[in-house]
Amino acid sequence: MKKERIQFMKITDKKEYLKQIQAVIDRGPYRDDWSSLTDFAMPAWFEKAKFGIFIHWGVYSVPAFGNEWYSRNMYIQGTPEFEHHVKTYGPHKDFGYKDFIPMFTAKNFDPDFWAETFEKAGAKYVVPVAEHHDGFQMYDSDLSVYNAAQMGPKRNILGELKESFEKRGLVFCASSHRAEHLWFMGNGKDFDSDIKDPLQCGDFYWPSLQEQPEHQNLFADPYPTEEFLEDWICRTCEIIDRYQPKILYFDWWIQHEGYKPGLRRIAAYYYNRGVEWGFPTAICYKHDAMAFGSAVVDVERGKFADTKPYHWQTDTSLMRNSWCYTTSLDYKSSDELICYLVDVVSKNGNLLLNIGPKADGSFTKETAAILQDIGSWLSVNGEAIYNSKPWRYPAEGPTKEIEGQFSDGSATVYTSKDFRFTAGNGCIYAVCLHYPEDGNVTVHSLGKSLDANKPNFHGIIRKVSILGSDEPIDFRVDENGLHFTTTTITGKFPVVIKVEVE
């Protein structure tokens, strides 16, 4: 493959842009301090939406090996990615990560088809990754030529997705994973690789610091330089200004002490912009990176065991072993993911479910099938999910949930006694996560309380039905629970019991 040295364009004056950013902050109403930022209010649409789609798609989808950290791991000697790269593409000095860009043509990318697929899946909002740790921008940018509008697909991916999503009524959001780029590819300087040649890679590999942080140390070196922080602020605000996302999701590493001043500036700028534009904006963050109450709490690949008094989000993937497309994906089942959605919603959360399209912009058959299953289930049972609220109890049954991030490594096996609860439309929804084969159902939490002073259910049940079924339910209630038997209900996926109360 013939290589050409990049002719770099004159980029936007970052110093002037930073002045404009500061002017927006100065005129408020949000200031760049935590006291002001905790005046943040959760967007009402977000609390009602419950289900969104996350998209990891970029240059890392081309090698389709390992996971979305290929751009880092391929430069770490001794890793499977390093060995695979040398064997498949040759020495790093001759073929580096940048050389995948011309192969990222996205020839089958159809944003209207994506929007239609996500709408049919029942999603209410979509969060494409605007820039991953690899530093390749999936949008038209004035800050670097290493973007999808000028290289690779030569299409403004983010802009096209925004247009298609909004035509379908999907809320457009975006994520930035830029912060880790500070050190993400620094291992390429340990040996003879293209990262050591700035004329070949321009600002794409910059700064590639060789010093690697202790990932749980919030004060570890390397601290971001002023130059990198200013670039990070400008890149993030460019996404905000050009694409006006309703939610801005940040990946990890912004919790590091060195990013806090810049993070507060970005938050104040973004929230003020939302006020100017006339719609609420929100940031999703992980690892206590922001002051509590200033943004949306997000738990990566995990959830809470109990209901929280604040609204939160979990982000997880269709695949256990990667966020992006690879040739060796381990897919979760549709049933596992629907149960996951129900459990999260019962505890006052949203599920942001990630997919990994192929490099050409198409979906795998597994992805398509799972999204279709979720959409079919929500088309019948959505009233128990969308715009719902937590009930008095989130759950009933013997199966305990594991709390915390990275806790979704294996599927939870539920029993016919495991229920999750939501409330809405004047009803209580009891979701049986594994419907009993004999049709005999008992919901203990809806039993008749013998003592009105105890915080058990003490209401009047007028009607019980199964969403999606015409079978009449003859129920009885005693101190042990709500009881009924069905003869036609089968439970490939969770079954929603609608309880109409007075």
N, C-alpha and C positions, 0 to 999 in steps of 0.2 A: 504494500500500500504506500503510495507516494504521500509524503508529508509536506505541508506548507507552513512556513512560519506565519504567525498571526500578525496582521496589520492592525494595531490597536487604535481605536477611535479616541477622540477627546471626550472624556466623560464629564458628567455634571460636576460643577464646582461644589464639593462636599461642604466646604466652610460656609458658603452662601446658603446651602440647604439647611445646615445646622442652625443658622441664624433664623431662617424661616420657621424651623421646628420650635425654637425657643420662643418665638413671637406668639405662636399658637398656645404654648404653655403659659406664657405670661398673661394672656388675656382670659385664661381660665374657662370654666369655673374650677377645673381640677388643677392642683399644683403638683409638682414632682416630689411630694413627700407622702409618707404612709398615712399620716393623719388625714390628709385631704383625700387620698385615694380610697380610703375605707368608707367614703360616702357613696361608693359604687353600689348600684342596685342591679340585681340579677334581671336580665331581660325576660319579660313574661313569656315570650314565644319559646325561649329555651327551656323553661320549666315544663312547658306543655309538650314539647316535641318528643322527648324521651329517646329517640333513635336517630342516629346519624351515621354517615359513611365516611371513613378515613381512607385516603388513597396514598400509598407509597409507590411512586412511579418515577423513574428517572434513568440516568445513565447506568446506574448500578443494576438495572433490569436487563442490560445487554449480556454481561457475563453469566447472569442467572446461576450463580454458584455461591454456596454458603448462605449469605443473607445480605441485607442492605448495607452492611459494614464492609463490603468487598473492597471499597476504595482505600480503607485503612489496612485491613488484614492482608491484602495482596503485597503490601510493602513491609510486612513483619516477617522476617526470615524464620523459616521453620514451620509456619502455619500451613494448614491445608490449602488456603487461598494462595499463598506464595508459591507452593509447589505446583498447584493447578495452573497458575498463571504462566510460569516458566514453561511448563510442559505444553500448554495450549497455544500461547501467544509469543513465547520467546523471552529473552532477557528484558528486564524492566527499562534498561537504557534505550532499547530499541522500540519497545511497545509498552507505554505506560497507561495510566488510567485515562488520560486525556484522549488517547487514541480510540477509546470506545465511543467518543462523541459522534464521529461521522457514521457509526453503525446504529446510532439511536435515531432512526428515521421516522418512527411512529407511523408507518405507512397505512395502518388500518385504524388509526385513531379517529373516532367519530364521536364528538362531544354530545351530539343530540341523542345518539344511542346510549351513551353512558347515563345521561340524564333520565331517559325513559326507563332504563334498567333500575336505577336507584329509586325512582318514583314508584315503580311496580314492587320494589322490595319493601316499601313502606317507610323509607327514610324521609325525614323532614329537613335535614340539613346535611351538607357535605363539606368535608375539610380536606382539600388536596394539599399535599406537601409542596409548598412554593419553593423552598430551597432546603435540601438535606445537608448532612455534614460534609458531603463531597464538594460543596461550593458551586454546583451547577444550578443556575436559576431557571425555573420552569416558566418564566414569564419575560416579557419584553422589558429590558432594563437599560437605564442610562449609566449605570454604575460599573458594569462589566460587560464585555462582549461574550463572556461565557454564559450565554443564556439561550433558551430554546428558540427564541425568535430569530436569532442570528446564526445559530449553529445547530447541528443535529437535525431535528424536525423542521427547523426554520418556520415555526409557528408559535404564536403567543398562546401556549397551552392554558395558562391560568385565565387569561382573558376570554378564550373561547369557552372554557368550562363555566365561567361566571355567566356568560350570556345564555348558554344552554340550560344551566340549572335554574336560573331565574325565570326563564320562559315556562318551566314546568312547576314553578312555585316552590322550588327547593331553596332553602336559605344558603347563600354562598358564604363560606368561611375559608380560612387559610391557616397554614402552620409554617413556622420558621424553625429550622434546626441548625441555624448558622453558628450559634455560639461555640459549639464544639470544634468548628473548623480551625480554630486557633492552633490546635495541636494534632488534629485528626490524622494528618498524613505525614507527620514529622519523621516517622521511621524510614521514609524513603531517602533520607539524608545519611543513613547509616551505611549505605553501600552505593554502588554505581547505578543510579537510576535517573530517570528523566526529571524527577523532582529537584535534582541538584542543578538543573539547567534552566534559569529563569527566562532565557530568551525563547525557550520552547513552550513554556507554560504561562508566561505573563503573570496575571494576578490569580490564576485559577488555583494554584497550589499554595499561594501566599496565606499565612506566613510559615506554615509547616514547622512549628517549633518542635525541636527534638526533645525538649524536656517534657516528660509525660506526667500528668497529675495523678495523685492518689484519688480515685474516683469518689470516695466518700468523704474526702477532706475538703471542707468548705473554704479553707485558707491555703490550700496547696499551691505551690508554684506549678506551672507558670500563671501569673496574673496577666490578664489581657493588657496590651499596650494601649495608650491613648489613641493611636492610629487605628488599631483594630476595633476599639470600642466605637469610635466615630463612624467607621465603615459599617459596623453592625447596626448602629442606630439609623444610619441613612438607608441601608438596605431594607430594614424593617419598616421604616416610615414610607419608603417608596411603595412597598406592597400595600400599606394602608391607604395612601393617597390615590394610587392608580386603580385599585380593585375594591376598595371600601368593603372589606369583609366584615360580616356581623359578629364573628368570633375570630379572635387571633389566638391560636394555640402555640405554646412554646414547649419544645422538648427540654430535656434536662440540661444541666450545667449553668443555667442562668441563676441557680441557687448559690453559685460561688460568689464570695464576697466582692470580687473584682467587677462583677457585672451589675451590682445593685444600683449604683448611680445611674447607669444607662437604662436599666430596667424601669426605674421610676420615671425617667424622662419619656421613655416610649409609652408607658401606661398613661401618663398625664396627656401626652400628645394624642394618643388614640381615643381616650375617653372624651377629650375636648372636641376632637374631630366629629365624633358621634353626635355630640350636642349640636355642633354646627350643621351637620347633615340632617338632623331631625330624627335619628333613630338610636336606640341604645346599643352600645358595644360592650364586649366583655373579653377578657383574657382568660385562657385556661392554663393553669400552671401545675407543676408537680414538685414534690420534695420540699414543701414549705418555702418555695422561692420567693413568694410574695407575702405581705402581711395578711393575716387571716381577715377576710371580709372585703378585701380589695379586688378580688377576682374569683374565678371558679376553681375549686379544688378538683384535681384530676388524679386518678390512681391508675398507673400503668399496669396492664395485665393483672388486675386484681380488683378487689372490692371490699366493702365493709360487711361485717357480720350482722350489724344491727342498723336500724333506721337512724339517719342523721337529721338533726333539726335544720340543717342547711342543705341546699341543693348541690349536688356534686356530679361528677362524670367519671366513668372508667373508659379507657381506651384499650381495646384488645384486638387481636387479629383472627381472621379465619384460619390462619396457619399457626401451629405451635412453634415452628422453628425458624420463622422469618416474618418480616413485615413486607418484603417485596417478593416478586416472582423469582423462583429458582426452579431447577429441574428436579428437585428432591423435596417437595413440600409435604408436610404432614398436616392434612386438613382436619379440622374439628367437624363433628357431625352437625346437621341442622338442628337436631333435637337438643344437643348440648348448648348451642348458641341461643335457641329460643328460651330454654330454661335460664340461661345466663341473663338474657334481657329481662325476663320476668323477675328474677331475683333482684337485680339492680334497681328496677323501677319500684319494687315493693319497699325499697330502703331509701327512696327519695333521690334516685340517681338517674342519669342518662347513660346509654350505651353508645359509644362511638366505635363502630366495627370496621376494622381495616380490611381492605382488599389490595392485592398486588397484581395489577395488569401485566401482561407480557410486554416486552420491549416494543412490539409492533402496535400496541394499543388495544389488543384484543383481550378477552377474558378467557380463563381456562374453563373447561366444562364443569369442573368442580365448583368454581366460584359462581358461575351462572346458576347451577342447580341449587346451591345453598341460598343465594339471594332470592330465587324463585320460591323456595320453601318458606323462608321467613315472610316474604310478601304475601303468600297465600294464607299463612297463619294469621297475620295481622289484618288481612282483609275481613276475616271472620271475627277475630278477637280484639281488634284494635280499641274498642271502647273501654276495655280494661287497662289499656296502656296509655294512650294519648290523653293528655289533659287530666290524668288521674292524680290522686293524692295518696300519700301513705295512710293506711288504716291504723287503728289502735295497736294492732300487732302486725309485724311484717311477715311472720313465718310461723308455721306449726309443723312438727314432725321430728323424727329421730335424726335426720341427716344434718350435720353441722357444717357450716360454711367456714372455709379458711379465709382469714382476713389478711389483707396486706398486698403490696405489689408483687408481681411475678409469682402469683399463686395459682395460675391457670395452666400449669404444666400437664395436668391430667384431668379427665372429665369426672365430675362429681356424679355418683350413682345415686339416684333418688328412688324412694319407695312410694307406694300408693298412699302412705300416711303423710307425705310431704306436701305442704301447701304454702303458697305465697299469696298475700292479700294486697289489694289496692281498693280505693274508694273513688266513686265518681257517679254523676248522673243520678244521685239519690240512692245509689246501690252500693253494696259491698261485693267485690269480686274475689272469689276464692279460687285460685288457680292450682289445680291438682297436677303436680309435675310428672307423675307417672300413674296414669289412670288404672284402677284395679280391673283385672280381667273379668272378675265376677260381677262387676257393676255396683258392688256394695260400698257406699261412701259414707264416712263419718267425719265431720268437721268439728273438732272439739271446741275450737275457739268461738263457735256460734251456738254453744249450748246455753240452756236457760239458767240464768244466775239465780240462785236461791237466796242471795243476799244483795239487795240493791245498793248497799254501801260499798261493795267490793267492785273493783274496776274491771269486771267481766262484762260480756255482752248482756244487755238488759233491755233489748228493743223488741219490736214487733216485726216478724217476718211475714210478708204478705204472699210472696211468690218466689219460687226457685226454678231456674231454667238453666239449660246448657247452651252457651252461645254456639250458633251454627246447627242446632238440632231442634226438631219439632216435637221430640218425644216429651209428653207431659210428665212432670215430676211430682209425685205424691210424697211429700216430706213430713217428717215429724221432728219435734224439738224436745229434748229433755235435758236434765242437768249434765248429761255426758256429751251432748253435742247436737248438731244438725245431722239427721240421718235420711238417706234415700237410696233407692236401688234403680239402676237403669238396665235396659236390655239391648239397646242399639248403639250405645256409645263405645267407640274404640279409641285407643289412646296412643297413636304413633307419636304425637307431639302433646305438650301440655293441654289440658282441658280446662276451660274457664266456666266456673259455676257462678251464675249471676243471681245474687240474693237481693230481692227488692224489699226494702224495709220502710217502716213508718217511724 
